[in-house]
């Protein structure tokens, strides 16, 4: 806490100094217009603040002086006594003393301990008493009260500690720094002189005050006493600067950066070592300069946060709730312009938390929560961005409620509501026109709000995420860039022009060779997808976004910029990628700023203009155009990647019979003329990429209508166990990104995992592994169970689709599989029965995979049980956490080969080694 | 203002125009696009600049040729002909332009930087004419129809020896407009 107090002290000193300068001027004005009440009030406030703060720090001398000065001022303010020269003089003297004390505080952190300060307090107090008496005739009561108060409280308080300070004076003076000593030596002569005068004055005052008591006459006017000369001068460490000047400096720094870039370019071309050196040096200086100027615009976020204790208190009162606010990371610095623009969004979110999030005390107690709700505002730096979190421990948000509300308001359709994951449902509150408050209150719930919050944050180049656990609380996480003026950006080329992509949105760069494009880029309808480490990445061609013709040569290599703008990541296909550069953002003119694809412009090293691409704008505009890739990728803006979400490929065999399978299993899609199909050895094959590939007609294995005769068929090609195999279908309908919710009973049979309503049509989910196995039992290598023996596997998975899929291929591989729908069920089953291995999903209701693993590892009987975690996506963070709680393996659900080999190696470590060897 | 103008490359073709001085005249910066002869009040013109590099802006309204860098300030370049809906009679030169739309940016236009209001705009013109003082009594309200020019951009006209000086309305010229409206 020490540093915080230091900070406050610094602020206090800086502020007081400014105010005191103003005071000098105001006192002079006051003498000229003694009836100016506003002026008196303003002076009073300044002194009052100093008194209050010095009390807080325990600066007794300062507090004493301020207290009596305030006493006198209060009389002036109340019109008890008129302003006269004498009063002004003593007040000005007080100001001088206060300045001197502040100077000492700044230099040494403590008050000066000279006697003269105490003398002055006495003098001031006497003077103030006289004034009270003098004014007594007019308003005796108030006068007396004031004087009693001053006698009783402050005066005593001031005297005692000051006296002790005096005793310590000698010891402490030795500790003073060299500088101080010098200053003191210089001033010592003067100090002696002045202390003499002060002493005299003191006598005088005493006399005069005695007189005053008798005659109620004002003390004789004296010469204004010089402030103690030995005192420290107030040194200026802070300067107030016009914000415009800073902005201008920033602009100039920007220009300098550009010139530097230009010069660097030229230097590189000239290849002159001397010039290179000079340029390099200048480069460093410019960078430094730019950073420093940037810093001048930085302000601690505390400047905004510190408004919230009050706001929270008021809001909590209105809502009749008990809320405790905790602020963390108030010192985190942000660009001034951003600080200004986040205040309103923050206020709104805090309102929401208090109004909708935190419950009333009685309800909280019923739920075994502390009566007082906690609201945390937290800020920190992470990866060049500032993260602001607003977390409450309230009721959380019920996704079902949100869906219902959205349905009522016709913001979504039934169908959407059904396929929507919880995380998506949470994002509904960011839709325009959405309000969750059951009754509209005056705090929030006016239906404008979270969407505005989101828009505002996105305008700043930031993102908003929402996490909520029902009954546990809600956390809103805002990520914003440190500054908006100069940003690192990646320069890309498209149709002969350069464009800048803000680095904030950049995830990685991928270059695909011609071959890789052919193999790994799938085209479904108009959209393209690339499989990046097992995940489906929708591709958007920048040329398409910009409305310039897409280059003809489709077979060329491909440059993909993988981007993330709060949505699911996507790949932007560009013609070429150049360096990354620090760019200066300049706004687009009125004629152009409505184009959502551009965030602004910047000047390149050669003096030409390049446009800055607005990633959120691109995703939004592609969505509006109904571009398939984006339609699939977007779903609800701001959703993270949901665990149970999958890209599905929809196809049909006979018309009006629809099938779905996970796109991640698919290797490629292709078309072949019917004449290419051959029968070899009783099996249907097709010549594909230089070898015969078996082709499976699904009607042979599933009870469905046969494939109609067509001139051309679609092939869905899988590559499993290093072999190619293809399904023959009549039509590829669509691809879709949804949360899979499969109804498993109606159509349960071999080769079918279940059914679901997709786009108003009953769609069957194919069990790709099982179908392939039905077609060719030898297709997959099987562990030799005769040799190694079978094993009992417990499978915990809440999604029926995955449960059936996993169970299907595990059973096919010869294992005995018992399934459970969540972690809790799995735990009970484990207690009752013996198993050799556990396979568990991560995200499950009741008890998740982490929890289950922890329990197993903590149990004496089960602690050595091998555990495989399966997930549809592998986030590195989850993986790390998974390994910590004790998962042995971490595998993608859909990858049969990987899962099975993990099972084998865990059950028979020695065998796995053999196989590897 | 006039000092700046003095240094600029100006074609002196219209020397026959009587240059009157005094209170009864208004000064215009004149320029050509195709066969049309345009003018802007001198107070609305900041400077004239030869061929600045134009960076095209995809998705922009048709009348916006792109953006230019004027000493660190980035301005929108408004294509005069496109803006006023000028059907430029096809000279050989112009025909080339139409054929190679992409080459548009490389064609050298002159920039009339205009705007005393919020945001300066660079107006792309083919040729720069003189700064002309025109007697007030020769300035007339525009006729109902001027061939090839959308009337809403014309504030006045002035008949000069055999030529019609079309005085553009600077406010209308600078006003952003909906691209659909323009293209329709």
Interface residues (C-beta under 8 A of the other chain):
Chain A: X255 X258 X495 X497 X546 X547 X548 X586 X588 X589 X590 X591 X592 X594 X595 X597 X598 X601 X603 X607 X608 X609 X610 X611
Chain B: X53 X55 X56 X57 X58 X59 X60 X61 X64 X66 X67 X68 X69 X72 X74 X75 X76 X78 X118 X119 X121 X176
